[in-house]
Amino acid sequence: MKEKLIDQLDLGAYIERFEGLLARAKPLYIEGDRQLHFRFIRALEEVDFKAPPKVRNLDELWMRLSKQGTLGLDDIFEIVKIVRYFLYLQGLKIENLLGEWLSQIVIPEEIREISKMFDEKGRLEDHVDERLASLKAAQKQNREAIRQTLSRMLGSSKIGPYLVDRQIHYINDEEALLVRGGFNHVMRATVIGRTSAGFFYVIPESIAKLKEKEAGIVSRLEEVYAEVARRLSVTLQGWLKFLKFLDAAFDRFDHYQARMQMARLENLAFVLPKKSDAIKLADFAHPALSHPRPVTIDFSKKVLMITGVNAGGKTMLLKSILAAAWLAKYLLPMRCDERRTEIGSFKEILAIIEDPQNVKNDISTFAGRMRQFSRLFGKNQLLVGVDEIELGTDSDEAASLFKVMIEELIRRDIKIVITTHHKRLAAMMAGDGRVELVAAVYDEERQAPTYTFLQGIIGKSYAFETAERYGVPRNIVQKARIEYGEDKERLNELIERSSTLEKELRQKKEALEKEIEALERERARYKELNDTMEAKLLEKKRELEAIYEQATKEARLALKQKDERAIHRQLNRAHKTVQKAKVEAPRRLESFKVGDTVKYRKNRGTIVALKTKEATIEIDGMKLRVPLSELKRSGNPPKAPKKRKVEVKLQRESATASVKLDLHGLRAEEAVERLDKFLSDALLAGFDEVLVYHGIGTGKLAYAVRQFLKEHPSVKSFSDAPQHMGGFGATLVTL
């Protein structure tokens, strides 16, 4: 299935180039945490490394070792290549996530020693066995004797007339002379081959004994090699679990390095799939195109319906979207702007592209398409691409059928890319907010497609123009235009215009709904504020009634006094009681929104966030949370904050701010309200460190204070105060 999709999306050449960078063949998918693999690949960007050696699959070797079998030296060298590569990587001293992973792989000393027993070509070093050096020296001496004997024979005047040339030939790894017929008159030799011209390759009898001697040396060497192989196999059997682990780690790194090499060689980027189904491509180029026009498209909705000019790139856009999603799924690099590209996660990616008609299974085009669609209804979280959805049946019937099928697939959480010439289908789906329309753009002046796309409209197919562009005689195209008629042309234009108008109306409706929602929120906020004010007014009314009742009592007491001075004293006391009842007139409730310029005490700032009873304002780069009741509207915008270095001395005290706040005896709500005002004053005063006393007690007040500090935007950190400043009963706050 995967190989079929690769062919359908024209990714075969790309995958072939990628697989050439792997040390050995393996599945493309990396098992495990995709986010962690992505971080390892990005960590490799910082490293200059050489590619790993080509290594064959070692599963058969592990099976033999598990059964106490003996490996050949060439088998052992395959293991040695992996060990040496990890030792090389560890020697790079990589200082990032990848380096941490490599440092956790500890190669046992016995395995390290085995890796030192071979040279770069896999031949056993002489120091491994003391017999090797003497046997190799004897073999070299014997070969030199054979060479000298043959050289003397080539220079012999007796044999000379029978020699075809004066060279030593190697036939099946045997030294031989090339001679003419009749050579047996001058020398004894064994024929080991014959040329098409009738000449003979022969081994003179004079070197036969030397050959027998060499065979004996080789036999003894093979015995030594076999002994070493048995000894090393026993050692490897003891480390079988570690070797399997190392083999799996090699495969994992091989995945990483091949992807990074591919990205470096072709200037590609990596995109990590997100936990959504949105696809937003920015300057994506399909790997199969040599001179691609980059694709930028927003496919956030459930369906993308591509219409427009024939041969205008509709199918390639479909393949580009599916290819980008597939490459991201397998963490393979692609050509795009990775900062603006966003690709979701999908369980499976399917392409319904080719004509399913097949003589062998006796199935029609439309029937084959229906069979392909029927398989989708049992799945979910898929990304599906359907090319020429109307293929093989009546367009009017198909439009209604496909509309219902597409709606059902959307319900099953399936994301679909469609190319079509069905204006009826496109018009029927245009009113669905889950469907995005895209049209291939045609340049009418040049009479050629531009291979660009415009979102939000239904495209015209330009069938007549395309036919003429590809060689159909103009007079035939003209007759076809007449047959088609102006009425149908106008009908198509009306369909296109109606879908555009429908989309505009839908967008206006969505905008109005958002405005209504915002107004409803504002109305609810005002209702809550008014309810709060009514409660405060009732409380104030009761307070006034109590004050006036007290003043009346004191006035009555004054009237009972006989002494004039005592009367005056009692009346003054009643007057002072009445003075307490004087309150400021309630301020008019103002409406604020984010971005408004406001005044808070003597400072001017901008609202950056709003809640029911409070706002977050920004003053000279500092963010403060303040009650709405203390804000006034200001017509002038705040001055741009100057870059200045603020030096604060804790000894400095101001008439309106202090570096200490005592919350002892307050309820949690009162304490938080007073702490909020205290921090705002401290920030305006320029303090960078303040002390809050809350005591130990039950711990409720301390908990409320610290929860508030965690959420305050201007608090950098806080901790228990030093012992001499209050210890656990106080908190030191850094602003």
N, C-alpha and C positions, 0 to 999 in steps of 0.2 A: 504493500500500500504506500509506504514511504517513498520507494523508488518511483512508483507511478506518479505521485504528486511532484517529485523533483522534475520529472520529464514534462508534466503538464505545465509547470511554472517556469520552464526553460532555465532551470538551475543546474543542469547536468555538468556543463563545463566548469562552473564555479565550484561544485562539489569535487570534481576531479582534481582541480588545482589544490583545493584544501586537503584532500586525502593524500596528495603527494608530499605534504609537509609533515604528516604523521610518521612516527617511528615505526608503526605497524598498523595494519588494518584493524578497525574497531567500530562499533556503533557510534553514530554522531551524537546521540543524546548522552549528557553527563548525569549519572545517577546522583541523587542527594539534593542538598539545599541549593537552589539556583542562585539565591542572593549571595550566599557564601562563595560559590564558584565565580560569580561576577566580580566579587571583591578580590579574589586571587588573581583573576585575569588582569584587572586594573593594576594590581600590585606589580605584575610582571612588566608593565609599561616602563617602570623605573630601572629595569635591569638589562644590561647588555650580556647576552648569553649565547653560547654556541648550540646549534641544534643537536638533539640526542641522536645516537647512532641507530641505524636500522636494526631492529630486533624481531625475531620471529615469535609467534605465539608459543608460550611455554606450558600450556595446560597439560600436554602429553608428558613433559618432563616431570611435572609435579606428581602425575599419576604413577610414573615409574619409580620415583623416589619413595612414594607412600607404600609401594610394594617391595621395598628394599632392593630395587633394581640398580644397575650400574649405568651411569651416563658416560657417553663418549666425551673426549676432550673438547670437541667442537660444541657439544651441548653445554658443557660447563662454561665455555667461553661466552655463550649467550647470556648466562647469568652474570658473569664477570662484567660484561658491557654495561648492564644495568647498575651494578654496584659502583663501578667506576664513575658513571654519570652522576650518581647521587653524591659521591665524594667530591666531584668537581663542583656541583651546585653548592654544597656546603662550604667549599673553599672560597666562594664568591663573597661570603659574609654579607648576605642581603639583610638590610635593616628595615623590614616592614612585616606585614602579615605573612607573606610567603616565607621570609627568613625564619619566622617563629615556627612555622609548620615544618620546615626542613630540619631545624635544630632538634625537633622532637624525634626524628628518625635516627636512632643510635645503631650504627652498623657494628656487629660483634667483631672482635679482634680476629677470630678464626676466619671469618668471611673476608676481612681485609687482607689477611695473609694469602688466601687463595687468589684474590684479585692481583697480587703481585707476582704470581707464578707464570703469567702469560705476557708475551710481548704484544705490540699493537695489532699484529696480524693474527693473533690467536695461537702462536706457537709457544710450546712450553719452554721456559727459561732453563738454562743449564744448571743453575744452582738448586733446582728442585730435587734432582737425583744425581749423585756423584758419577754414575755410569754414563749419563747423557753426554758429558763433555768428551770422554774418551771415544765413545761410539761415533759421535758426530765427526770427531777429528779423523778416525779411521775411515769413515765413509768419504770424507773430503779427499783424503790421501788416495783412496782406491779410485775415485772418479778422475783424479788428476792422472793416475797411471793409465787409465783407459784412454783419456784424451791424448796423452803423449804417444801411446801405442798406435792409435788411429792416425795421428799426425805423421808418424814415421812411415806408415803404409801409404799415405797420400803422397809422400815424397819419393816413394820407391819407383825406380825405373822399370822394374819387372812388372809391377801391377799397373803402372801408369797408362799403358795403351787401353786397358779395360775400364778405366774410370770415366764416368760421364762428366763429372766436375770434381773439384778438389775441396769439397765441403763435407762437414760432419752433419748428417741429417738425423732428426729425432722423430722416430716412428713409434707411436704408442709408448712414449717416454724411454725408448731404447735408442742408443747411439748406433748409427748405421752408415754404410757407404752406398752410393748409387753407382752401379756397374753395368756393363754390357754383357750380353750372352757370351759364353766361353770363358768366364772368369775362373771356372773350376780348373782350368789348365795351369793357373799360376798361384792359386790359394784355395784353402779350404774355408768354407763359410756356410752359414745357415741363411736361407732366403726368408725374410719376414714380410715382404711386400713387393708389389709390381706396379709400374706406371703404365699409363695408356699407350705410351710410345714403345713399350716392350722392354724397358730397363728394369733392373732388380735392385731392391733394397736388401743389403746383406749385412750380417754380423760376422766378422772374421773369427775363425776358431781360436786365433791367438789371444783374443780378449774374453773368450768364454769363461776361462777360469776366474778372471777378474770380475766378471759378471756374477759368477756363483758366489764369490767372496762378498760382493756387495749385497747380494740377496740375503746372505747370512747376517750381515750387519743390520740390514733393514729389519729382519726378523727379530733380532735382539732388541732393537729400538722399539718395535711394536710391543714386545713383552714389557719393557719398562713403561711405555705409555699406558698400557693396560693396568699395570700395578698402580700407577699414580692415579688413574681414573677411578679405580676401585676405592683407593684410600680417600680421595676427595669426595666421592659419592657418599661414603659413610659419614663424613663430616657434614655434608649438605643435608643428609637425612635428619640429623639432629637439629637443624635450623629450618626445617621445612615450613613451619608456620610463619616464621619471620620472612622467609623468601617469598611466600605467597603474598604476604602483606606488602613487601617491597615491590613486587610485580604489579599489584593493584595501584600502589602509589605512583609507580612509573607511568601507568596508563593515565592516571589522573593528571599528572604534570604534562604528559604528552598532549592531552586535550587542551590544556592551557597554552602551551608553547606554540602549538599549531595555529590556534586562533590569533595569538599575538603576532606571529610571523605573517599570517595572512593580512592582518590589519596594517602592519608596517610595509609590506611589499606593495599593497594596492591602495594605501592611504584610506583605510576604512575606519568606521567607528562602531562602538558597541552600544546597544540599547537594551536596558534591563526591562522586561515586561512588568507592568504594574498590575495591581489587583483590581482591574476594571475591564471593561470591554471596549473602551474608547481607542480609536486609532487616529493619531494626528501625525501625518508625514510632512516633513519639511526638507525640501531639496533632496528627496530620495531618488536614486538612480538604480534601475534594474541591472543586475550584474551581467545579463546577456547582451546588453546594448553597448556598442563600441563608442558611439557619440550620443549619449542619452540626453533628452530634455528633462531636467529634474522635475519631480512631481511634488507639489505641496497641496495637501488636501486635508480637510477636517471630516473624519468619519466617526463622529461621536454618537450618532443616532443608530438605530437598529438596522435600518436598510439604507443602502446607497444605490440609487437607480441611475445608471449612466446611459444617456441617450445622445443622439446627434449624428454627425456626418459619418458616412462609411469610410473605412480605412483612416479614421481620425485618431486612433490610439485608444479606443474604448477597451478592447481586450487587454492591451498592454497595461492600462491603468488597473484593471481588475487583477491581472497577474502581479503587478507591482505591490498592491495592497496585501494580497495573500502571501507573496514572497517575503515582504517586510515582516509580517507577523510570524512566518515560519522561521526566518533567520533569527528573530529575537527569541523565539521559543527555544531554539537550540544554542543560544548565546554565540551565534556566528556573526562576524562583523559585516557591516553594510555601508554603502556610500550614502550619507545623509547628514543633516545638521542635528547632531545628537542632543543639543541643548533645547531645541524646539520640537523634537520628535517624541511622541508618546505612543506606546503600543501596549495593549492590554494582554491578558492571559486567556488562553483558550485550551480546552481539553484536547480538541482535535481541529484540524484544518482540512477542508475538503474542497475539491474543484470539480464542477460539472461543466466541462468545456467541450470535449470532443463529441461528435455525432455518435450516439450509441447504436445506430443501425448496424446489424450484423447478419450476414447471410447464413452463418453456421447455426445461430440460435433462432433464426426466423423471427426477428423482432423489428418493428418499425421504429423510425426516429422518435415519434411522439411517445410510443409505448415504452421505449427505452428510457426516455426522460422521466416518465411517470414512475418507472421502477426505481430510478435514482432518487427521486423526491420521496418516494414511500419509505425509503430507508432512513430518512432524516427525522421522521416523526417519533422514533423511539429514542432520540438522543437529545442532549441539551449542552449548553455552553460550547457551541461550535461556531467556527467562522467558515462560511460557505461562499464560494464564488460560482455564479451561474452565468455562462456566456450565451447570449442570444436565447433568452428564456422562451421566446415565442416559437422556437424551432419546431416545425413539423405538423402544425395544425392550424385551424381557422382562428384568426386573430381575435375576433369578437368573443367567441366562446372562451378562448384561452385567457383573455383579459379577466373575465369574471372568475374563472377557475383559479388562476394564479393569484389574484387579489386575496381570495379566501385562504389559499394555501400559505401565502406569505404572512398573513395575519396570524395564522395558527403557529407558524414557525417562530414568529416574534414572541408569542405567548410562551413558547417552550425555551425562551432565552437563547435563541439562535440568531446570530448576526449574519446578514446576507449582503453580498455585493452582486449587483445584477447589471448586465448590459442588455439593451433592448431597443427595438425600433417600434414597439407598441405604444403609439401616442395615447391610445385609449387606456391601456394599463397604467401608463405614467400619469395621465390625468386623473384616473380613479384613485391612485395612491397619493397624489399631491396634497390632498387635504388631511392626510394622516401625519400628525406631528412627529411620529417616530421614523418618518421617511425623509431622506435628503435626496434632492434631485441634482444631477450634475450633467451638463451638456458639453460635448466636444465642440470646440469653436472652429468655424470655417471662415476663411478669408475670401469674401466674395469678389474683391478686386483682383486678387491673384488667382482666384478660383482653385484654391488648394487648402487642405486642412492645416491648422496651425499646431496641432498636437498639444494644445493647451485646453484647460477645462474651466467652465464657469459654473459655480454652485448656485442652485436655487431656481433653475429654469429647465424647461423641456427643450431638447435640441432637435433641429431639423435634420433629416437623414441626407439631404442633397444627393439623392440617388441619380438624378439626371446629370448633374455636374460630375459626379464620380464616374459614371459610365463614359461620358465624353472624355474625361481625363485619362481613362485607361484604354482609349482607342476605338470605342464604338462610334461609327460614322455620325456626324452631326445631324444629317437629315433624318436618320432613324430616331435619334434622341428628340428632335423637334416634333416628329409625329407622335411620339410617346407623350410629350407634354400636352399636345392637343387632345389625345385620348383621355389623359388624366383629368383635364378640364380645370377651369378656373374655380368652379364651385368647391371642389375638393381641396384645392390649395387654400381658399379662404377659410374652409372648415378647419383645416389643420392650424391655420393662424389663430382662429378663435379658440381652439383647444389649448394652444400654447398660452394665449393671453389669459384665458380663464384660470388656468393653473397658476399663473403668476399672480393674478389678482387674489386668488384664494389664499395663496401663501402670504401675500401682504396683509390681507385681512386677519389671518391667523396670528401673524406677528403683532399687529395692532391690538388684537384681543388679548394676547399674552401680556403686552405692555400695560394695558388697562387693568388687567387682573392684578398685576404686581402693584400698580398705583393704589387700587382699592385695598389690597392687603396691607400696604403701608399706612393708608389712612385709618384702617381698622385698628392697627397697632397703636397709632397716635391717639385715636379716640379712647381706647382702653387705658392708655397711659394717663390721659387727662381725667378720665373717670376715677382712676385710682388716686390721683393727686387731689381731686375735689373731695373724694370721700375722706382722705386724710385731713384736709383742711377743715371739713365739717366737724370731724372728731376733735380737732384742736380748738375750734371755735366754741364747741360745747364745753370743753374742759376750761377754756378761758372764761366763759360765761359763769360757770359754777365758782371759779376762783373769785370773780368780781362780786358775785352775790355774797360770798363769805366775807370779803373785805368790807363791803358796804354794811353788812350786818354787824361786823365788829366796830366799825366807825359809829354806827347808830347807838350801839351800847355805850360807847365811851362818851358820846354827846349827852346821852341821858344821865349818865353818872355826873357829868359836869353840871347839869341843871340842878342836881340834888345837893351840890356843894354850897355851903354858906359863905365860905371865904372867897372873895373876888379873885385873888391870886390862884387859888386852887381851881376855880372855874376856868380861868384862862389857860392854866397848865393842861387841864383835861381836854379843853377844846383844841389846843395845839397838837396834842397827841392824836385826837380824832382826825385832824387835818392831815397829819403825816400818814395816817393809815389810808386816807382817801387818795393821797398822792401815789401810793403803790398801785392803784388801779389804773393809772394812766399807761396806756399801751400804744405802740406805734400802729398806725393804720395799716391793714394788710396790703402787701404789695400785689400789684396786678400780675397774674400768672402769665409768664411769657412762654412762647413756643420756640424751642431751639432744635437745630438739626446738625448733623455732623458737618464740619467745615465752617460753621458760623464763628465770627470773631466776637469774643466776649471779654468782659472785664471782671476780674476777681480781685477784690480789694483794690490795691494800687497797681496791679499788674494786668497786662493785656495778653491774651492768648487765643488759641484756636481749639474748638471742640474736635476731638478725634474719636470719641465713643460716647454713647448715650445709654443710660438705664432709666428706670422709672423715676427714681428720686435723686440720682447723681449723674455727674458727667466726668469724663476723663479729658482734661485739657492739657495742651502743650504750651509751656512758657519758656522761652529761651532754651529749647532743647530738652527741658525737663517735663515729665508727665505727672500731673497731679489729679487725684480723685477728689472732687469737691461736691457739696450739695447744690442742686439746681437753684435752690432759694437764694444762694449767695452770689449767683451770676447775674450780670447786667449785660445787655447788648451793647456792643461797641462798633461804631461805624468804620473805624480805621483798622486795617490789618496790623498784626503785630510786626515789629521790626525783626528782620532776619537775625537769628542768633549769631553773635560774634564769637569767633574762636578765641577764648581766653582761658588762662590758667587760674583757677580759683584756689587761693590759699586760705585755709580756715584754721583759726586758733580756737581751741575749745574754751580758753579763758574768756573769750569775747562774749558778752551778754548783750541782748537787745531789749528794748522796752516792750517789744511785742513777741519775742521768741525766746525759748530757753533750750538748753541742751539736755534737760532732765524733765521727766513727766512722771508724776506719782498717781497711780490708778487704784491705790488701796481703798477698799470699801465700796467700789463701784460695781454695779451689775455688768455682765459681759457686754450687753448692747451699748450701755452708756460708755463703757471703757473703750470699745472699738470706735465709737463716734468721736470721742475726745482724742484718741490716738490718731485718727485720720486727720483731724484738724491740726494736731501737734506736728505731724510729719510734713504737712503742707507748709506750715509756718517755718519749720526748720529748713526745708528746701529753699524757700524764698529768702531766708536769712543767710543761706550759703553754707550751712553746717554739713559736714560729711560724716559725722558720727554723733549719735545721741544715745541717752540712757533711759530706759523705761522701767520703773519700779511697779511690780504687780504682786509681789509677795509669793509665798508658797501655798499656804492654806490647803484647800481641797484640790487645787490644780486646775479648776475650771477656768479661772481668769487667765492664768498663764497659757493654757491651751488656746483660748479665744484670741489672745494677743498674737501668738505665733502663727496661727492659721491665717490671720489677717495679714501679717508680715509676709507670709509665703506668696500671697496673691497681689501684694502691692507692686505696681510697675516700677517704682523708683527705689525699692529696697534691693541693694546688691547682696547683702548677707546679714545674718544675725546669729548671736551665740549667747550662752550664759555669761553674765558679767563676772569679772575677777572677784575673788573672795572679799577684798577690801572695798568693792563697789556694790556689794549686794549679793553676790554669789548666785545661787539658784533662784533667789527671789527677784532678780532683775535681768533684763535682756539688753545687750549691747547691739545697737543697730547701725550698720554701715549703709549710707545713702549714695 
